[in-house]
Amino acid sequence: MTDTTSFEAGAFAARAEDASASRPTTGRGRARTATAPAPAHSRTLRLAARPPFSFSASLAFLRSFPAMTGQQGTAHDALTLALRENGTTLGARVTAAPDAPAVDCVLTAATPVGDATAEAAAHRLSHHLGLADDLTDFYRLARLDRPFSRVVERLYGYHQVSFPSPRELLCWAILCQRVPLPVARKMKQALVEAAGNRITVDGEPRWAFPDAEQLACFDEPTLQHLIGNQRKAGYLHRAIRQWLDLDESFLRTGPYGEVRDQLLRLAGIGPWSASFLLIRGLGRTEHLTPDKEMLRAAQRVYGHDFEDAAFAALTTRYGRHQGYWGHYLRVGG
């Protein structure tokens, strides 16, 4: 069964859809083992992107995005991944639209994909790929910055790829603190597989990150057994429950300082993790917190070391786009 629908940015038909969320196994030490359901239903979406937009640049970034290793595929000029929306595990195959600044996405599922689920998936993918981001002013400022303009030339049309959801980034920010990335990926994959959100896309298994209800079902002993780290399990257990009390719409649009304060009250989240969540989880690029990696990238691009005041002055030049500038520095510097 195939249903083809065109979803343009901001124009969705919203209808309620009944869905029952499957819950992860919460017995201590037991991760759910699930056979990937055979997708029997599909629905095609077109998601508009604000030009300039380069899907090939998005794929290039995703190929080196360590947090998503094993969860997403980028072969044959397509992005394949799994999503969890309205209690439904969806497979998604995303390709560049041939005739417009847009992407075409085929959603697959074991059950029919209703309007509400398709709408939620469209919003999730649009945010993940930064399709609505307006690069006009950012690029105008970059043209006045000769060293950095060379970075923009290499990345032209790249829209910041964020985590599929800020909730997923919250968990990753806790897992990746003070451990090697391969260890953090192993811990994250244990969480993902325990929820059992597996589906086949292009012949390959893909796993969707647990939704809020599934995460809330993990008690602290189960989390500790899954990830093998008592301290991180405690942080995760508390932060997941704290997140349920937050308004994600406010986090995306509310006053920056108030949002940052709310994030800093989450268990296991300090200034660096809060900045990470704001920029790469919520798309809040109006402020930037520098770190050693960013300073090294700036040194490579501008050819000299930076004192704090000089770096702050350069950051201020980019105004509300400074988070985008910092991301471009990391990716292309």
C-alpha positions in Angstrom: 0.0 0.0 0.0 1.5 3.3 -1.1 0.1 6.8 -0.3 1.9 9.8 -1.9 1.5 13.1 -0.2 3.3 16.4 -0.7 4.2 18.1 2.7 5.5 21.6 2.2 7.1 23.4 5.2 4.5 24.7 7.5 1.5 23.3 5.6 0.3 20.1 7.2 -3.0 18.4 7.6 -3.3 17.5 11.2 -5.7 14.8 12.3 -5.7 12.7 15.4 -4.4 9.2 15.1 -4.7 6.4 17.5 -1.4 4.7 18.4 -0.2 2.5 21.1 3.4 2.8 22.1 5.3 -0.5 22.7 7.2 -0.4 26.0 10.7 -1.6 26.4 11.5 -4.6 28.5 12.4 -3.3 32.0 13.6 -6.4 33.7 17.1 -5.9 35.0 19.7 -6.7 32.4 17.3 -7.9 29.7 17.2 -6.0 26.4 14.3 -6.7 24.1 15.2 -8.8 21.1 13.0 -8.0 18.2 12.8 -9.2 14.6 12.7 -6.2 12.3 9.1 -5.9 11.1 8.5 -6.2 7.3 7.4 -2.8 6.1 4.1 -3.3 4.4 2.9 0.3 4.1 4.6 3.3 2.7 4.0 7.0 2.3 6.0 9.5 0.2 6.7 13.1 1.4 8.4 16.1 -0.2 10.0 18.4 2.4 10.9 21.8 1.1 14.3 23.3 1.9 15.2 27.0 2.1 17.8 27.7 -0.7 20.7 27.4 -1.0 20.6 23.8 0.0 23.0 20.9 -0.7 21.8 17.5 0.4 25.1 16.1 -0.7 26.8 18.3 2.0 24.4 16.9 4.6 25.3 13.4 3.6 29.0 14.2 3.8 28.6 15.4 7.3 26.5 12.4 8.4 29.2 10.1 7.1 31.5 11.4 9.8 28.9 12.1 12.5 30.0 9.7 15.3 26.9 9.9 17.4 24.8 8.3 14.6 27.3 5.6 13.6 25.3 2.4 13.1 21.9 4.1 13.3 21.9 5.8 9.9 23.0 4.8 6.4 24.3 7.1 3.6 25.0 4.8 0.7 23.8 5.5 -2.9 23.2 9.2 -2.2 20.4 8.4 0.2 19.9 8.8 4.0 18.3 5.8 5.6 17.2 5.9 9.2 14.4 4.9 11.7 12.1 7.2 13.6 9.7 6.7 16.4 6.6 8.8 16.1 3.2 8.5 17.7 4.1 5.0 19.0 5.0 3.8 15.5 8.5 2.8 14.3 9.1 4.2 10.9 11.8 3.6 8.3 12.8 6.6 6.2 14.7 6.8 3.0 15.6 10.4 2.1 17.0 11.6 -1.2 17.5 15.0 -2.9 14.5 16.1 -4.9 15.5 16.3 -8.6 13.7 19.5 -9.5 13.6 21.7 -6.4 15.5 22.7 -3.2 13.8 19.9 -1.3 14.2 16.3 -0.2 11.9 13.4 -1.0 11.3 10.9 1.8 9.7 7.5 1.6 8.3 6.4 5.0 7.7 2.7 5.6 6.0 0.9 8.5 4.3 -2.3 9.4 1.0 -0.5 9.8 -0.6 2.3 7.8 1.1 5.7 8.2 -1.6 8.1 9.1 -1.5 11.9 8.7 -0.5 12.7 12.3 2.4 10.3 12.2 3.5 11.5 8.8 3.3 15.1 10.0 5.4 14.3 13.1 8.0 12.5 10.9 8.1 15.4 8.5 8.8 17.9 11.3 11.4 15.6 12.8 13.3 15.2 9.5 13.1 18.9 8.7 14.7 19.7 12.0 17.3 17.0 11.7 18.4 18.3 8.3 17.9 22.0 9.1 15.7 22.4 6.0 14.1 25.6 7.2 17.4 27.4 8.1 17.9 30.7 6.4 21.6 31.1 5.5 21.2 34.5 3.8 22.5 36.8 6.5 25.1 34.3 7.7 26.5 34.1 4.2 26.4 37.8 3.8 28.5 38.2 7.0 30.9 35.4 5.8 31.6 37.3 2.6 33.2 40.1 4.7 35.4 37.6 6.5 38.0 36.5 3.9 39.5 33.5 5.8 36.1 32.1 6.8 34.6 32.7 3.3 36.8 29.9 2.1 35.1 27.6 4.5 31.7 28.7 3.2 32.9 28.0 -0.3 33.7 24.4 0.6 30.4 23.9 2.5 28.1 26.1 0.4 24.5 25.0 0.9 25.1 22.9 3.9 22.4 23.3 6.5 23.3 22.3 10.0 22.5 18.7 10.7 21.2 18.4 14.2 20.3 15.4 16.3 16.9 13.9 15.3 15.5 15.1 18.7 16.8 17.1 21.6 15.9 14.2 23.9 18.3 12.0 22.0 21.0 14.6 22.3 20.3 15.0 26.1 21.1 11.3 26.5 24.1 11.5 24.2 25.5 14.5 26.0 25.5 12.5 29.3 26.8 9.3 27.7 29.8 10.9 25.9 31.2 12.8 28.9 34.7 11.8 29.8 34.6 8.5 27.9 36.0 7.6 24.4 33.4 8.0 21.6 33.3 4.2 20.8 32.4 3.5 24.4 29.6 6.2 24.3 28.3 4.7 21.0 28.2 1.3 22.6 26.2 2.6 25.6 23.8 4.5 23.3 23.3 1.4 21.1 22.4 -0.7 24.2 19.7 1.8 25.0 18.4 1.8 21.5 18.3 -2.0 21.1 16.6 -2.4 24.5 13.6 -0.4 23.3 13.3 -2.7 20.3 12.5 -0.1 17.6 13.9 -2.0 14.7 12.9 -1.8 11.1 14.4 -2.7 7.7 15.2 0.1 5.3 16.9 -0.7 1.9 17.6 -4.2 3.2 19.5 -3.0 6.3 18.3 -3.0 9.9 17.8 0.5 11.4 17.0 1.3 15.0 15.0 4.3 16.2 16.0 6.0 19.4 13.4 5.4 22.2 10.6 7.8 22.5 9.9 9.6 25.8 7.5 6.9 27.1 10.0 4.1 26.4 12.9 6.0 28.0 10.7 6.6 31.1 10.1 2.9 31.4 13.8 2.2 32.2 14.5 2.2 35.9 17.9 3.1 37.2 19.1 -0.5 37.8 18.2 -1.4 34.2 20.0 1.7 32.9 23.1 0.8 34.9 23.1 -2.8 33.5 22.6 -1.6 29.9 25.3 1.0 29.9 27.6 -0.3 32.6 28.1 3.0 34.3 26.4 3.7 37.6 27.0 7.5 37.6 25.8 8.0 34.1 22.8 5.7 34.8 21.8 8.0 37.7 22.1 11.1 35.6 20.1 9.6 32.7 17.4 8.4 35.0 16.9 11.8 36.6 17.4 13.8 33.4 14.9 11.8 31.4 12.2 12.4 34.0 13.1 16.1 34.3 12.9 16.4 30.5 9.3 15.2 30.6 8.3 18.3 32.6 9.8 20.7 30.0 8.0 22.4 27.2 10.0 21.7 24.0 8.2 24.5 22.1 9.4 27.0 24.8 12.9 25.5 24.6 13.0 26.2 20.9 11.6 29.7 21.0 11.7 31.1 24.5 14.2 33.7 25.8 17.7 32.2 25.4 18.8 32.8 29.0 15.7 31.3 30.5 16.0 28.2 28.3 19.7 27.8 29.2 18.9 28.0 32.9 16.3 25.2 32.5 18.8 23.0 30.7 21.5 23.6 33.4 19.0 22.3 36.0 19.0 18.9 34.3 21.0 16.2 35.9 24.4 15.7 34.4 24.2 18.9 32.2 26.8 21.6 32.7 27.7 24.7 30.6 29.3 22.7 27.7 26.4 20.2 27.4 23.8 23.0 27.7 25.4 24.8 24.7 25.6 21.5 22.8 21.9 21.0 23.5 21.0 24.5 22.5 22.8 24.5 19.2 22.7 20.9 18.0 19.5 19.8 19.7 17.2 22.8 19.6 18.7 24.8 16.7 19.4 27.8 18.9 22.4 29.4 17.2 22.3 32.9 18.6 25.0 32.3 21.2 28.2 30.3 21.3 30.3 28.8 24.1 33.9 28.2 22.8 35.9 25.1 23.7 39.3 23.8 22.8 38.3 22.0 19.7 36.6 25.2 18.3 39.6 27.3 19.2 41.9 24.9 17.3 39.5 25.0 14.3 39.6 28.8 14.4 43.4 28.8 14.5 43.5 26.6 11.4 41.1 28.9 9.5 42.5 32.3 10.6 46.1 31.2 10.8 46.8 32.4 14.4 46.0 31.8 18.0 43.2 33.7 19.7 43.1 35.4 23.1 39.7 35.3 24.7 38.8 38.9 23.9 39.8 38.5 20.2 37.8 35.4 19.8 34.8 37.0 21.6 35.0 39.9 19.2 35.0 37.7 16.2 32.1 35.7 17.6 30.1 38.8 18.2 30.5 39.8 14.5 28.2 36.9 13.5 25.5 38.0 15.9 22.6 35.6 16.1 24.4 33.3 13.6 27.4 32.7 15.8 26.4 29.1 16.5 26.2 28.5 12.8 29.7 30.1 12.4 31.1 27.8 15.1 29.6 24.7 13.6 31.0 25.6 10.1 34.4 26.1 11.8 34.3 22.6 13.3 33.0 20.9 10.1 35.1 22.8 7.5 37.9 24.4 9.4 
